[in-house]
Amino acid sequence: MIVCVCRRISDREIARHARAGMDFDDIQFELGVATQCGQCEGCARDVVAQCSATCPTANIKLAIPTQEGSSWNTSQP
């Protein structure tokens, strides 16, 4: 669905950038969404919020559990 008619930017394009870790201001700068008439800003912000909530960038899991304060051991796989 086209969110920004002025710049012809879709919700998928906004979502792709949001899932890459960009916030609304970064996406606005990169794509130009909500920079002309401003009618799409609310919808664009909603798309960013939904994508950020479902795919947080800080959700990182380590493959090998580590111990707090232990030194790095390169002999372990």
Jmol script that loads the backbone (N, CA, C; Angstrom):
load data "model"
ATOM      1  N   MET A   1       0.841  -1.163   0.000  1.00  0.00           N
ATOM      2  CA  MET A   1       0.000   0.000   0.000  1.00  0.00           C
ATOM      3  C   MET A   1       0.900   1.245   0.000  1.00  0.00           C
ATOM      4  N   ILE A   2       0.537   2.215  -0.801  1.00  0.00           N
ATOM      5  CA  ILE A   2       1.276   3.475  -0.837  1.00  0.00           C
ATOM      6  C   ILE A   2       0.895   4.297   0.387  1.00  0.00           C
ATOM      7  N   VAL A   3       1.889   4.664   1.170  1.00  0.00           N
ATOM      8  CA  VAL A   3       1.670   5.486   2.367  1.00  0.00           C
ATOM      9  C   VAL A   3       1.860   6.951   2.013  1.00  0.00           C
ATOM     10  N   CYS A   4       2.955   7.265   1.350  1.00  0.00           N
ATOM     11  CA  CYS A   4       3.278   8.642   0.974  1.00  0.00           C
ATOM     12  C   CYS A   4       3.023   8.801  -0.518  1.00  0.00           C
ATOM     13  N   VAL A   5       1.928   9.493  -0.848  1.00  0.00           N
ATOM     14  CA  VAL A   5       1.569   9.690  -2.249  1.00  0.00           C
ATOM     15  C   VAL A   5       2.548  10.662  -2.915  1.00  0.00           C
ATOM     16  N   CYS A   6       2.963  11.686  -2.191  1.00  0.00           N
ATOM     17  CA  CYS A   6       3.872  12.691  -2.761  1.00  0.00           C
ATOM     18  C   CYS A   6       5.187  12.076  -3.245  1.00  0.00           C
ATOM     19  N   ARG A   7       5.729  11.163  -2.459  1.00  0.00           N
ATOM     20  CA  ARG A   7       7.024  10.539  -2.793  1.00  0.00           C
ATOM     21  C   ARG A   7       6.882   9.106  -3.299  1.00  0.00           C
ATOM     22  N   ARG A   8       5.632   8.608  -3.332  1.00  0.00           N
ATOM     23  CA  ARG A   8       5.340   7.239  -3.780  1.00  0.00           C
ATOM     24  C   ARG A   8       6.140   6.210  -2.979  1.00  0.00           C
ATOM     25  N   ILE A   9       5.927   6.227  -1.674  1.00  0.00           N
ATOM     26  CA  ILE A   9       6.628   5.320  -0.765  1.00  0.00           C
ATOM     27  C   ILE A   9       5.613   4.368  -0.136  1.00  0.00           C
ATOM     28  N   SER A  10       5.907   3.086  -0.206  1.00  0.00           N
ATOM     29  CA  SER A  10       4.974   2.071   0.288  1.00  0.00           C
ATOM     30  C   SER A  10       5.253   1.709   1.736  1.00  0.00           C
ATOM     31  N   ASP A  11       4.264   1.042   2.329  1.00  0.00           N
ATOM     32  CA  ASP A  11       4.427   0.562   3.699  1.00  0.00           C
ATOM     33  C   ASP A  11       5.521  -0.501   3.759  1.00  0.00           C
ATOM     34  N   ARG A  12       5.689  -1.272   2.715  1.00  0.00           N
ATOM     35  CA  ARG A  12       6.739  -2.298   2.690  1.00  0.00           C
ATOM     36  C   ARG A  12       8.124  -1.675   2.708  1.00  0.00           C
ATOM     37  N   GLU A  13       8.270  -0.579   1.990  1.00  0.00           N
ATOM     38  CA  GLU A  13       9.570   0.096   1.960  1.00  0.00           C
ATOM     39  C   GLU A  13       9.897   0.690   3.331  1.00  0.00           C
ATOM     40  N   ILE A  14       8.910   1.296   3.961  1.00  0.00           N
ATOM     41  CA  ILE A  14       9.097   1.854   5.306  1.00  0.00           C
ATOM     42  C   ILE A  14       9.406   0.730   6.288  1.00  0.00           C
ATOM     43  N   ALA A  15       8.665  -0.366   6.198  1.00  0.00           N
ATOM     44  CA  ALA A  15       8.871  -1.506   7.098  1.00  0.00           C
ATOM     45  C   ALA A  15      10.263  -2.100   6.933  1.00  0.00           C
ATOM     46  N   ARG A  16      10.729  -2.211   5.701  1.00  0.00           N
ATOM     47  CA  ARG A  16      12.072  -2.765   5.449  1.00  0.00           C
ATOM     48  C   ARG A  16      13.139  -1.923   6.139  1.00  0.00           C
ATOM     49  N   HIS A  17      13.022  -0.606   6.064  1.00  0.00           N
ATOM     50  CA  HIS A  17      13.982   0.273   6.712  1.00  0.00           C
ATOM     51  C   HIS A  17      13.861   0.196   8.240  1.00  0.00           C
ATOM     52  N   ALA A  18      12.639   0.091   8.739  1.00  0.00           N
ATOM     53  CA  ALA A  18      12.431  -0.002  10.189  1.00  0.00           C
ATOM     54  C   ALA A  18      13.023  -1.305  10.735  1.00  0.00           C
ATOM     55  N   ARG A  19      12.844  -2.389  10.007  1.00  0.00           N
ATOM     56  CA  ARG A  19      13.410  -3.678  10.442  1.00  0.00           C
ATOM     57  C   ARG A  19      14.926  -3.678  10.389  1.00  0.00           C
ATOM     58  N   ALA A  20      15.486  -2.789   9.595  1.00  0.00           N
ATOM     59  CA  ALA A  20      16.946  -2.666   9.515  1.00  0.00           C
ATOM     60  C   ALA A  20      17.502  -1.855  10.680  1.00  0.00           C
ATOM     61  N   GLY A  21      16.604  -1.363  11.552  1.00  0.00           N
ATOM     62  CA  GLY A  21      17.042  -0.654  12.744  1.00  0.00           C
ATOM     63  C   GLY A  21      16.928   0.857  12.668  1.00  0.00           C
ATOM     64  N   MET A  22      16.344   1.373  11.602  1.00  0.00           N
ATOM     65  CA  MET A  22      16.211   2.826  11.461  1.00  0.00           C
ATOM     66  C   MET A  22      14.975   3.313  12.214  1.00  0.00           C
ATOM     67  N   ASP A  23      15.078   4.483  12.840  1.00  0.00           N
ATOM     68  CA  ASP A  23      13.908   5.076  13.481  1.00  0.00           C
ATOM     69  C   ASP A  23      13.205   5.987  12.476  1.00  0.00           C
ATOM     70  N   PHE A  24      12.091   6.605  12.894  1.00  0.00           N
ATOM     71  CA  PHE A  24      11.306   7.399  11.957  1.00  0.00           C
ATOM     72  C   PHE A  24      12.119   8.541  11.354  1.00  0.00           C
ATOM     73  N   ASP A  25      12.894   9.233  12.171  1.00  0.00           N
ATOM     74  CA  ASP A  25      13.678  10.362  11.660  1.00  0.00           C
ATOM     75  C   ASP A  25      14.680   9.926  10.593  1.00  0.00           C
ATOM     76  N   ASP A  26      15.323   8.775  10.813  1.00  0.00           N
ATOM     77  CA  ASP A  26      16.266   8.239   9.824  1.00  0.00           C
ATOM     78  C   ASP A  26      15.550   7.883   8.521  1.00  0.00           C
ATOM     79  N   ILE A  27      14.391   7.247   8.656  1.00  0.00           N
ATOM     80  CA  ILE A  27      13.610   6.854   7.478  1.00  0.00           C
ATOM     81  C   ILE A  27      13.109   8.087   6.738  1.00  0.00           C
ATOM     82  N   GLN A  28      12.685   9.081   7.490  1.00  0.00           N
ATOM     83  CA  GLN A  28      12.214  10.320   6.871  1.00  0.00           C
ATOM     84  C   GLN A  28      13.340  10.977   6.073  1.00  0.00           C
ATOM     85  N   PHE A  29      14.531  10.999   6.629  1.00  0.00           N
ATOM     86  CA  PHE A  29      15.678  11.575   5.935  1.00  0.00           C
ATOM     87  C   PHE A  29      16.054  10.760   4.701  1.00  0.00           C
ATOM     88  N   GLU A  30      16.067   9.441   4.855  1.00  0.00           N
ATOM     89  CA  GLU A  30      16.484   8.545   3.774  1.00  0.00           C
ATOM     90  C   GLU A  30      15.487   8.515   2.611  1.00  0.00           C
ATOM     91  N   LEU A  31      14.194   8.384   2.936  1.00  0.00           N
ATOM     92  CA  LEU A  31      13.180   8.199   1.897  1.00  0.00           C
ATOM     93  C   LEU A  31      12.435   9.479   1.528  1.00  0.00           C
ATOM     94  N   GLY A  32      12.419  10.442   2.426  1.00  0.00           N
ATOM     95  CA  GLY A  32      11.664  11.666   2.173  1.00  0.00           C
ATOM     96  C   GLY A  32      10.199  11.562   2.544  1.00  0.00           C
ATOM     97  N   VAL A  33       9.826  10.504   3.253  1.00  0.00           N
ATOM     98  CA  VAL A  33       8.433  10.329   3.656  1.00  0.00           C
ATOM     99  C   VAL A  33       8.035  11.452   4.619  1.00  0.00           C
ATOM    100  N   ALA A  34       6.823  11.965   4.447  1.00  0.00           N
ATOM    101  CA  ALA A  34       6.250  13.028   5.295  1.00  0.00           C
ATOM    102  C   ALA A  34       7.061  14.312   5.266  1.00  0.00           C
ATOM    103  N   THR A  35       7.642  14.628   4.121  1.00  0.00           N
ATOM    104  CA  THR A  35       8.411  15.867   4.020  1.00  0.00           C
ATOM    105  C   THR A  35       7.741  16.901   3.123  1.00  0.00           C
ATOM    106  N   GLN A  36       6.657  16.522   2.444  1.00  0.00           N
ATOM    107  CA  GLN A  36       5.995  17.503   1.579  1.00  0.00           C
ATOM    108  C   GLN A  36       4.678  17.954   2.204  1.00  0.00           C
ATOM    109  N   CYS A  37       3.590  17.240   1.977  1.00  0.00           N
ATOM    110  CA  CYS A  37       2.298  17.699   2.506  1.00  0.00           C
ATOM    111  C   CYS A  37       2.089  17.282   3.957  1.00  0.00           C
ATOM    112  N   GLY A  38       2.753  16.203   4.402  1.00  0.00           N
ATOM    113  CA  GLY A  38       2.680  15.766   5.790  1.00  0.00           C
ATOM    114  C   GLY A  38       1.477  14.918   6.147  1.00  0.00           C
ATOM    115  N   GLN A  39       0.598  14.631   5.199  1.00  0.00           N
ATOM    116  CA  GLN A  39      -0.609  13.854   5.489  1.00  0.00           C
ATOM    117  C   GLN A  39      -0.310  12.393   5.843  1.00  0.00           C
ATOM    118  N   CYS A  40       0.830  11.890   5.441  1.00  0.00           N
ATOM    119  CA  CYS A  40       1.160  10.486   5.658  1.00  0.00           C
ATOM    120  C   CYS A  40       1.941  10.236   6.949  1.00  0.00           C
ATOM    121  N   GLU A  41       2.292  11.280   7.658  1.00  0.00           N
ATOM    122  CA  GLU A  41       3.187  11.114   8.808  1.00  0.00           C
ATOM    123  C   GLU A  41       2.639  10.150   9.853  1.00  0.00           C
ATOM    124  N   GLY A  42       1.369  10.267  10.187  1.00  0.00           N
ATOM    125  CA  GLY A  42       0.778   9.384  11.199  1.00  0.00           C
ATOM    126  C   GLY A  42       0.834   7.925  10.788  1.00  0.00           C
ATOM    127  N   CYS A  43       0.473   7.643   9.548  1.00  0.00           N
ATOM    128  CA  CYS A  43       0.489   6.265   9.048  1.00  0.00           C
ATOM    129  C   CYS A  43       1.925   5.738   8.983  1.00  0.00           C
ATOM    130  N   ALA A  44       2.847   6.575   8.524  1.00  0.00           N
ATOM    131  CA  ALA A  44       4.249   6.161   8.428  1.00  0.00           C
ATOM    132  C   ALA A  44       4.820   5.861   9.816  1.00  0.00           C
ATOM    133  N   ARG A  45       4.485   6.692  10.782  1.00  0.00           N
ATOM    134  CA  ARG A  45       4.949   6.447  12.152  1.00  0.00           C
ATOM    135  C   ARG A  45       4.356   5.157  12.709  1.00  0.00           C
ATOM    136  N   ASP A  46       3.102   4.868  12.377  1.00  0.00           N
ATOM    137  CA  ASP A  46       2.474   3.623  12.818  1.00  0.00           C
ATOM    138  C   ASP A  46       3.199   2.411  12.248  1.00  0.00           C
ATOM    139  N   VAL A  47       3.560   2.471  10.977  1.00  0.00           N
ATOM    140  CA  VAL A  47       4.281   1.363  10.338  1.00  0.00           C
ATOM    141  C   VAL A  47       5.626   1.151  11.027  1.00  0.00           C
ATOM    142  N   VAL A  48       6.329   2.232  11.294  1.00  0.00           N
ATOM    143  CA  VAL A  48       7.637   2.134  11.964  1.00  0.00           C
ATOM    144  C   VAL A  48       7.461   1.541  13.362  1.00  0.00           C
ATOM    145  N   ALA A  49       6.459   2.004  14.097  1.00  0.00           N
ATOM    146  CA  ALA A  49       6.228   1.508  15.459  1.00  0.00           C
ATOM    147  C   ALA A  49       5.881   0.023  15.456  1.00  0.00           C
ATOM    148  N   GLN A  50       5.056  -0.405  14.524  1.00  0.00           N
ATOM    149  CA  GLN A  50       4.684  -1.817  14.457  1.00  0.00           C
ATOM    150  C   GLN A  50       5.882  -2.691  14.113  1.00  0.00           C
ATOM    151  N   CYS A  51       6.707  -2.240  13.210  1.00  0.00           N
ATOM    152  CA  CYS A  51       7.878  -3.031  12.822  1.00  0.00           C
ATOM    153  C   CYS A  51       8.936  -3.036  13.915  1.00  0.00           C
ATOM    154  N   SER A  52       9.101  -1.931  14.597  1.00  0.00           N
ATOM    155  CA  SER A  52      10.080  -1.857  15.678  1.00  0.00           C
ATOM    156  C   SER A  52       9.657  -2.727  16.852  1.00  0.00           C
ATOM    157  N   ALA A  53       8.354  -2.827  17.104  1.00  0.00           N
ATOM    158  CA  ALA A  53       7.849  -3.631  18.217  1.00  0.00           C
ATOM    159  C   ALA A  53       7.979  -5.121  17.926  1.00  0.00           C
ATOM    160  N   THR A  54       7.809  -5.516  16.659  1.00  0.00           N
ATOM    161  CA  THR A  54       7.863  -6.937  16.331  1.00  0.00           C
ATOM    162  C   THR A  54       9.273  -7.431  16.057  1.00  0.00           C
ATOM    163  N   CYS A  55      10.183  -6.532  15.781  1.00  0.00           N
ATOM    164  CA  CYS A  55      11.555  -6.926  15.446  1.00  0.00           C
ATOM    165  C   CYS A  55      12.548  -5.964  16.092  1.00  0.00           C
ATOM    166  N   PRO A  56      12.685  -6.005  17.426  1.00  0.00           N
ATOM    167  CA  PRO A  56      13.629  -5.093  18.063  1.00  0.00           C
ATOM    168  C   PRO A  56      15.065  -5.425  17.702  1.00  0.00           C
ATOM    169  N   THR A  57      15.866  -4.412  17.503  1.00  0.00           N
ATOM    170  CA  THR A  57      17.252  -4.636  17.098  1.00  0.00           C
ATOM    171  C   THR A  57      18.129  -5.085  18.266  1.00  0.00           C
ATOM    172  N   ALA A  58      17.705  -4.861  19.489  1.00  0.00           N
ATOM    173  CA  ALA A  58      18.508  -5.228  20.642  1.00  0.00           C
ATOM    174  C   ALA A  58      18.267  -6.670  21.077  1.00  0.00           C
ATOM    175  N   ASN A  59      17.472  -7.411  20.343  1.00  0.00           N
ATOM    176  CA  ASN A  59      17.151  -8.784  20.687  1.00  0.00           C
ATOM    177  C   ASN A  59      18.207  -9.716  20.098  1.00  0.00           C
ATOM    178  N   ILE A  60      19.365  -9.781  20.740  1.00  0.00           N
ATOM    179  CA  ILE A  60      20.486 -10.579  20.250  1.00  0.00           C
ATOM    180  C   ILE A  60      20.757 -11.708  21.238  1.00  0.00           C
ATOM    181  N   LYS A  61      20.856 -12.929  20.725  1.00  0.00           N
ATOM    182  CA  LYS A  61      21.153 -14.076  21.574  1.00  0.00           C
ATOM    183  C   LYS A  61      22.510 -14.635  21.171  1.00  0.00           C
ATOM    184  N   LEU A  62      23.314 -14.967  22.163  1.00  0.00           N
ATOM    185  CA  LEU A  62      24.625 -15.543  21.893  1.00  0.00           C
ATOM    186  C   LEU A  62      24.497 -17.044  21.666  1.00  0.00           C
ATOM    187  N   ALA A  63      25.273 -17.559  20.731  1.00  0.00           N
ATOM    188  CA  ALA A  63      25.251 -18.988  20.436  1.00  0.00           C
ATOM    189  C   ALA A  63      25.880 -19.787  21.574  1.00  0.00           C
ATOM    190  N   ILE A  64      26.908 -19.234  22.186  1.00  0.00           N
ATOM    191  CA  ILE A  64      27.608 -19.899  23.291  1.00  0.00           C
ATOM    192  C   ILE A  64      27.416 -19.053  24.544  1.00  0.00           C
ATOM    193  N   PRO A  65      26.876 -19.637  25.615  1.00  0.00           N
ATOM    194  CA  PRO A  65      26.712 -18.849  26.843  1.00  0.00           C
ATOM    195  C   PRO A  65      28.059 -18.386  27.389  1.00  0.00           C
ATOM    196  N   THR A  66      28.124 -17.179  27.859  1.00  0.00           N
ATOM    197  CA  THR A  66      29.356 -16.638  28.431  1.00  0.00           C
ATOM    198  C   THR A  66      29.152 -16.352  29.905  1.00  0.00           C
ATOM    199  N   GLN A  67      30.243 -16.317  30.626  1.00  0.00           N
ATOM    200  CA  GLN A  67      30.185 -15.994  32.042  1.00  0.00           C
ATOM    201  C   GLN A  67      30.577 -14.535  32.221  1.00  0.00           C
ATOM    202  N   GLU A  68      29.857 -13.857  33.096  1.00  0.00           N
ATOM    203  CA  GLU A  68      30.125 -12.450  33.382  1.00  0.00           C
ATOM    204  C   GLU A  68      31.526 -12.300  33.958  1.00  0.00           C
ATOM    205  N   GLY A  69      32.329 -11.453  33.356  1.00  0.00           N
ATOM    206  CA  GLY A  69      33.642 -11.143  33.885  1.00  0.00           C
ATOM    207  C   GLY A  69      34.744 -12.121  33.508  1.00  0.00           C
ATOM    208  N   SER A  70      34.418 -13.173  32.758  1.00  0.00           N
ATOM    209  CA  SER A  70      35.476 -14.116  32.388  1.00  0.00           C
ATOM    210  C   SER A  70      36.247 -13.568  31.185  1.00  0.00           C
ATOM    211  N   SER A  71      37.506 -13.947  31.101  1.00  0.00           N
ATOM    212  CA  SER A  71      38.327 -13.487  29.979  1.00  0.00           C
ATOM    213  C   SER A  71      37.991 -14.311  28.732  1.00  0.00           C
ATOM    214  N   TRP A  72      38.288 -13.757  27.590  1.00  0.00           N
ATOM    215  CA  TRP A  72      37.991 -14.421  26.317  1.00  0.00           C
ATOM    216  C   TRP A  72      38.902 -15.635  26.158  1.00  0.00           C
ATOM    217  N   ASN A  73      38.322 -16.763  25.831  1.00  0.00           N
ATOM    218  CA  ASN A  73      39.075 -17.996  25.639  1.00  0.00           C
ATOM    219  C   ASN A  73      38.907 -18.427  24.194  1.00  0.00           C
ATOM    220  N   THR A  74      39.969 -18.363  23.406  1.00  0.00           N
ATOM    221  CA  THR A  74      39.887 -18.708  21.996  1.00  0.00           C
ATOM    222  C   THR A  74      39.959 -20.204  21.736  1.00  0.00           C
ATOM    223  N   SER A  75      40.197 -21.023  22.757  1.00  0.00           N
ATOM    224  CA  SER A  75      40.287 -22.451  22.538  1.00  0.00           C
ATOM    225  C   SER A  75      38.915 -23.110  22.510  1.00  0.00           C
ATOM    226  N   GLN A  76      37.872 -22.412  22.974  1.00  0.00           N
ATOM    227  CA  GLN A  76      36.529 -22.978  22.936  1.00  0.00           C
ATOM    228  C   GLN A  76      35.917 -22.741  21.558  1.00  0.00           C
ATOM    229  N   PRO A  77      35.041 -23.663  21.088  1.00  0.00           N
ATOM    230  CA  PRO A  77      34.440 -23.499  19.753  1.00  0.00           C
ATOM    231  C   PRO A  77      33.467 -22.346  19.700  1.00  0.00           C
TER     232      PRO A  77
END
end "model"
wireframe off; spacefill off
backbone 0.3
color backbone group
